[in-house]
Amino acid sequence: MANGLTYTRITSTSEATKQLASTLAPYLHAGDVVVLDGDLGAGKTQFVQGVAAALGVRTPVTSPTFNILLEYGEGRLPVYHYDLYRLDDRLQLEDIDYYRAIDGDGDGVAFVEWAGKFPGDMPYDYLELTITADLDGSRRIVAHSYGSRSRQLLFVWANDSKSRLGRSQL
């Protein structure tokens, strides 16, 4: 995780995870990419729900596990929510227009779950959120920036007093 900023926050409920996510929304720009890592049920979709709601998306945000891509266009920014879990081959990324959304020139923000399945197809610049669920129901969210835009994004998000992100020494 060298060459980027790393911040951490622990949330105690799914609502707290969504609230944390909502604090990221004001800082997102078209072309931003957020990669979400974590086990099944860790809270990746809950995080996207929080951001989407804060962006003004009124449609219920659900997991794109079986759809691979769900798009929400009614907010301040279009939201492209990818789930690569069911893909077997990187060539399938072309079929879902993955590169258009993550190339940095997109018209909205892309959230990509299970992007680690295709490490060679990660964008140059992205914010990575690793979400770990604890036995007590709390979530540990570790945010790390890769690239200059995501570093700027993480810096301003972490300095928002509502996010309560803490600097990590990883």
Secondary structure, DSSP 8 states (H G I E B T S, - for coil): --SS-EEEEEESSHHHHHHHHHHHGGG--TT-EEEEE--TTSSHHHHHHHHHHHTT--S-----TTTSEEEE-SSSS-EEEEE-TT--STTHHHHTTHHHHHSS--SSEEEEETGGG-GGG--SSEEEEEEEE-TTS-EEEEEEEESHHHHHHHHHHHTSTTT--EE---
